């Protein structure tokens, strides 16, 4: 075993990791494996893989949940809380500051030029994630049909995001003749508005309720839950526009920590509309990540039994099928704002987006995502300077 003392070692490691954790969950989990298994010996290979599979079964960002598990394994429930908090803290701080800059200086022509370059790259990131998840999930007629059904229901009827996920999960269970189907948590599909409260308090109540639901249904990572984020923050509540949503996605890729922390950015803009931007960011972050802490620390004692249940993976397979369809549905409006910034098709933007997509999807020497995003911003600024 490693020589680090329990809680102190956990705090020191995850505070450092939080500032270095760029590149999405794959890179973050890889860094944890290198340090926790190979160098420190806190977990052996078998337990690390079991813990990772356990986190994949739960809603929420798997890298954050794995950090919570490692902290719990090393220093009990306090260690789990400390590890998770320190892992997400850098993302919260950096995204809150970026959101303040965005609100304060977003109309500056130089900032607008950088954002012009960010948007097609943000769209490319979404499409690359869609291709990656689609390849891994849609392997037969049944899974393709579930994805198409979710796309049609969300796009043409506005069906609630949580119920679509649960419905597709239950449908896949039934199609596989599983003995049990999951029960739909219809309460979580309710709007939950608090119209009798003061405007600022009402806004924070809406933010809190919305992001609690996001945290409970964030299967598949930030890209997978992006349709739900847009449906709530753009369509239902009107806290932000599609332009701002794709800006949030691009900016989120430039900050450390889990990408789902873009909820902090969304919460800041939501709170700004009621004069409480910092409280909005804090409320969104707290409720977004709370389910991960509760579920990991509550279910860790039943990890082996949960992993052994035959219907769990089939249910999640159906959920992932729905995620693919929902991601495709959100790609359409975001593509419109990315490649038609002035209301008409911009060929330079299209070329930049296609180039970013090609690099992210097929280039054999994969660039860090942060480099691709910053490259788009640099291209936007260069274009503004030239023209």
C-alpha positions in Angstrom: 0.0 0.0 0.0 1.0 3.6 -0.4 2.7 5.6 2.4 0.3 8.5 2.3 -1.8 8.9 5.5 -5.5 8.4 4.9 -7.4 11.7 4.7 -4.4 13.9 4.2 -3.2 11.8 1.3 -6.7 11.8 -0.3 -7.0 15.6 0.1 -3.6 16.3 -1.3 -3.9 14.0 -4.3 -7.4 15.0 -5.4 -6.8 18.7 -5.0 -3.8 18.3 -7.4 -5.7 16.1 -9.8 -8.7 18.5 -9.9 -6.4 21.2 -11.5 -4.8 18.7 -13.9 -8.0 16.8 -15.0 -8.4 18.1 -18.6 -9.6 16.0 -21.5 -12.8 14.3 -20.4 -13.5 11.2 -18.2 -11.3 8.8 -20.2 -8.2 10.9 -19.5 -9.2 11.6 -15.9 -9.8 8.0 -15.1 -6.5 7.1 -16.7 -4.7 9.6 -14.4 -6.4 8.0 -11.4 -5.5 4.5 -12.5 -1.8 5.5 -12.9 -1.6 7.1 -9.5 -4.0 5.1 -7.4 -3.2 1.6 -8.7 0.3 1.8 -10.2 2.1 4.3 -8.0 0.3 4.5 -4.6 -1.2 1.1 -4.5 -4.4 2.3 -2.8 -6.4 -0.1 -5.0 -5.5 -3.2 -6.9 -6.3 -3.7 -10.6 -9.4 -5.8 -9.9 -11.0 -3.5 -7.4 -10.3 -0.5 -9.6 -12.2 -2.1 -12.5 -15.0 -3.2 -10.2 -15.3 0.3 -8.8 -15.3 1.7 -12.4 -18.1 -0.7 -13.5 -20.0 0.3 -10.3 -19.8 4.0 -11.2 -21.0 3.3 -14.8 -24.2 1.9 -13.3 -25.0 5.2 -11.5 -26.2 8.5 -12.9 -23.7 11.2 -12.8 -20.1 11.8 -14.0 -18.2 8.6 -13.6 -14.8 10.2 -12.9 -16.2 12.2 -10.0 -17.9 9.1 -8.6 -14.7 7.1 -8.9 -12.9 9.9 -7.0 -15.6 9.6 -4.3 -15.2 5.8 -4.2 -11.4 6.0 -3.9 -11.7 8.6 -1.1 -14.2 6.4 0.7 -12.0 3.3 0.3 -9.0 5.2 1.7 -10.5 7.3 4.5 -14.2 6.5 5.0 -17.2 8.6 4.1 -15.3 11.8 5.0 -12.6 10.8 2.6 -15.2 10.3 -0.1 -16.7 13.7 0.4 -13.3 15.4 0.5 -12.1 13.6 -2.6 -15.2 14.5 -4.6 -15.3 18.1 -3.5 -11.6 18.8 -4.2 -11.9 17.1 -7.6 -14.8 19.3 -8.8 -13.6 22.5 -7.0 -11.2 23.7 -9.8 -13.9 23.4 -12.4 -16.4 25.3 -10.3 -13.9 28.1 -9.7 -12.7 28.5 -13.3 -16.1 28.2 -14.9 -17.6 30.7 -12.5 -14.8 33.2 -13.4 -15.3 32.5 -17.1 -19.0 33.0 -16.8 -18.4 36.3 -15.1 -16.1 37.4 -17.9 -18.6 36.2 -20.4 -21.4 38.2 -18.9 -19.2 41.3 -18.2 -17.3 41.4 -21.5 -19.2 39.2 -23.9 -20.2 42.1 -26.2 -16.5 43.1 -26.7 -15.7 42.6 -30.4 -12.5 40.6 -29.6 -14.4 38.3 -27.2 -17.1 37.9 -29.9 -14.5 36.9 -32.4 -13.1 34.2 -30.1 -16.6 32.9 -29.5 -17.2 32.8 -33.2 -14.4 30.3 -33.5 -15.5 28.4 -30.4 -19.0 27.6 -31.7 -18.2 25.4 -34.7 -15.6 23.6 -32.5 -18.2 23.1 -29.8 -20.6 21.6 -32.4 -17.8 19.4 -33.6 -17.2 18.2 -30.0 -20.9 17.3 -29.7 -21.0 15.4 -33.1 -17.7 13.6 -32.3 -19.2 12.4 -29.0 -22.4 11.4 -30.8 -20.4 9.3 -33.3 -18.4 7.7 -30.5 -21.4 6.8 -28.3 -23.5 5.8 -31.4 -20.8 3.3 -32.6 -20.6 1.7 -29.1 -24.4 1.5 -28.6 -26.4 1.1 -31.9 -25.4 -2.4 -32.9 -28.7 -3.9 -34.0 -32.2 -3.0 -35.3 -33.6 -2.9 -31.7 -31.2 -0.3 -30.4 -31.5 1.8 -33.5 -35.3 1.8 -33.2 -35.1 2.9 -29.6 -32.8 5.8 -30.5 -35.1 6.9 -33.3 -38.1 6.7 -31.0 -36.4 8.9 -28.4 -35.4 11.4 -31.1 -38.9 11.6 -32.5 -40.6 11.9 -29.1 -38.2 14.6 -27.9 -38.1 16.6 -31.2 -41.8 16.5 -32.2 -43.7 16.0 -29.0 -41.5 17.6 -26.3 -41.7 14.5 -24.2 -39.9 14.9 -20.8 -36.3 13.9 -20.9 -36.3 11.8 -17.7 -39.3 9.8 -18.8 -37.8 9.1 -22.2 -34.7 7.7 -20.5 -36.6 5.6 -18.1 -39.1 4.5 -20.8 -36.3 3.4 -23.2 -34.5 1.6 -20.4 -37.7 -0.2 -19.4 -38.4 -1.0 -23.1 -35.0 -2.6 -23.6 -35.5 -4.7 -20.5 -38.9 -5.9 -21.8 -37.5 -6.6 -25.2 -34.7 -8.7 -23.6 -37.4 -10.5 -21.6 -36.0 -9.4 -18.3 -38.2 -10.4 -15.3 -38.4 -6.8 -14.0 -38.9 -3.4 -15.6 -37.8 -0.1 -13.9 -40.5 2.1 -12.4 -40.8 5.6 -13.9 -40.1 8.4 -11.4 -42.8 10.7 -12.8 -42.4 13.2 -10.0 -39.0 14.2 -11.5 -40.6 15.2 -14.7 -42.8 17.9 -13.0 -41.7 21.5 -13.6 -41.4 22.3 -9.9 -41.7 26.1 -10.2 -42.2 28.2 -7.1 -44.1 31.2 -8.3 -45.1 32.5 -4.9 -41.5 33.3 -3.9 -39.5 36.5 -4.4 -37.8 36.7 -7.9 -34.3 35.9 -6.8 -35.4 33.2 -4.4 -37.7 31.7 -7.0 -34.9 31.7 -9.6 -32.6 29.9 -7.1 -35.4 27.4 -6.3 -35.9 26.7 -10.0 -32.1 26.3 -10.6 -31.8 23.9 -7.6 -34.8 21.8 -8.6 -33.7 21.6 -12.3 -30.1 20.7 -11.5 -31.2 18.0 -9.0 -33.1 16.4 -11.9 -30.1 16.8 -14.2 -27.9 15.1 -11.6 -30.3 12.2 -11.2 -30.5 11.6 -14.9 -27.0 12.3 -16.2 -26.3 8.9 -17.6 -23.5 8.9 -20.2 -21.7 12.1 -19.2 -22.1 15.7 -20.1 -22.7 15.3 -23.8 -25.4 12.8 -23.1 -27.2 15.2 -20.7 -26.8 18.2 -22.9 -30.3 17.8 -24.5 -31.8 18.0 -21.0 -29.7 21.0 -20.1 -30.8 22.8 -23.3 -34.5 21.8 -22.8 -34.6 23.3 -19.4 -32.3 26.3 -19.6 -33.2 27.4 -23.1 -36.7 26.2 -23.9 -38.5 25.9 -20.5 -36.9 28.6 -18.3 -35.3 30.9 -20.9 -32.2 31.4 -18.9 -29.9 31.5 -21.9 -29.9 31.2 -25.7 -28.6 28.4 -28.0 -25.6 30.6 -28.7 -24.8 30.7 -25.0 -25.3 27.0 -24.7 -22.8 26.1 -27.3 -20.4 28.7 -25.8 -20.8 27.0 -22.5 -19.9 23.6 -24.0 -16.7 25.0 -25.7 -15.6 26.9 -22.5 -16.3 23.9 -20.4 -13.8 21.9 -22.4 -11.0 24.5 -21.6 -11.4 24.0 -17.8 -10.3 21.2 -15.5 -12.6 18.7 -13.9 -15.7 16.9 -15.2 -17.3 18.4 -18.3 -20.7 18.3 -16.7 -19.5 21.2 -14.6 -20.8 23.4 -17.5 -23.9 23.4 -15.2 -21.9 25.9 -13.1 -21.8 28.2 -16.2 -25.5 27.7 -16.9 -26.3 28.4 -13.2 -24.3 31.6 -13.3 -26.2 32.9 -16.3 -29.5 31.8 -14.8 -28.7 33.6 -11.6 -27.5 36.7 -13.5 -31.0 37.1 -14.8 -32.3 37.6 -11.3 -29.3 39.5 -9.9 -27.7 36.5 -8.1 -25.2 35.1 -10.5 -22.7 33.6 -8.0 -25.5 32.1 -5.9 -26.9 30.6 -9.2 -23.5 29.0 -10.0 -23.2 27.6 -6.4 -26.8 26.2 -6.4 -26.4 24.6 -9.8 -23.1 23.0 -8.8 -24.4 21.7 -5.4 -27.5 20.1 -6.7 -25.9 18.8 -9.9 -23.3 16.8 -8.0 -25.2 16.0 -4.8 -26.8 12.8 -6.3 -23.3 11.4 -7.1 -22.1 11.8 -3.5 -25.3 10.3 -2.1 -25.6 7.4 -4.5 -21.9 6.3 -4.3 -21.7 6.6 -0.5 -25.1 5.0 0.1 -24.7 2.1 -2.5 -21.0 1.3 -2.1 -21.8 -1.4 0.5 -24.0 -3.1 -2.1 -21.6 -2.7 -5.0 -21.1 -6.4 -5.7 -24.8 -7.2 -5.5 -25.6 -4.3 -7.8 -23.0 -5.4 -10.4 -24.4 -9.0 -10.3 -28.0 -8.0 -11.1 -28.8 -9.2 -14.7 -31.3 -6.5 -15.5 -29.3 -3.5 -14.6 -27.0 -3.5 -17.6 -29.9 -4.1 -20.0 -31.8 -1.2 -18.6 -28.8 1.1 -19.0 -28.3 -0.1 -22.5 -31.8 1.1 -23.3 -31.1 4.4 -21.6 -28.0 4.9 -23.7 -30.0 4.3 -26.9 -32.3 7.1 -25.8 -29.3 9.3 -25.2 -28.1 8.9 -28.8 -31.4 10.0 -30.1 -31.6 12.9 -27.8 -28.1 14.0 -28.7 -29.0 14.0 -32.3 -32.1 16.1 -31.6 -30.0 18.8 -29.9 -27.3 18.8 -32.6 -29.8 20.3 -35.1 -30.6 23.6 -33.3 -27.0 24.0 -32.1 -25.7 23.4 -35.7 -28.0 26.2 -36.9 -26.5 28.8 -34.5 -22.9 27.6 -35.0 -22.8 27.7 -38.8 -25.3 30.4 -39.4 -24.1 33.1 -37.0 -25.7 35.9 -38.9 -28.7 34.1 -40.1 -27.1 32.9 -43.3 -24.7 30.0 -43.9 -21.1 31.0 -43.2 -18.7 28.9 -45.3 -15.7 29.7 -43.2 -17.5 28.5 -40.1 -18.6 25.3 -41.8 -15.0 24.6 -42.9 -13.7 25.2 -39.3 -16.3 22.9 -37.9 -15.6 20.1 -40.3 -11.9 20.4 -39.7 -12.4 20.2 -36.0 -14.7 17.2 -36.3 -12.2 15.4 -38.6 -9.3 16.0 -36.1 -11.4 14.9 -33.1 -12.8 11.8 -34.9 -10.2 10.4 -37.3 -6.8 11.9 -36.9 -4.5 9.2 -35.6 -2.5 11.5 -33.4 -5.3 12.7 -31.2 -4.9 16.3 -30.0 -5.9 17.3 -26.6 -9.5 18.7 -26.7 -8.4 21.9 -25.1 -6.0 22.5 -27.9 -8.7 22.0 -30.5 -11.0 24.4 -28.7 -8.4 27.1 -28.2 -7.4 26.7 -31.9 -10.9 27.5 -32.9 -10.9 30.6 -30.7 -7.6 31.7 -32.2 -9.0 31.2 -35.7 -11.9 33.4 -34.8 -9.7 36.1 -33.5 -7.4 35.9 -36.5 -10.4 36.2 -38.9 -11.6 39.3 -37.0 -8.2 40.9 -37.2 -7.8 40.2 -40.9 -11.2 41.4 -41.9 
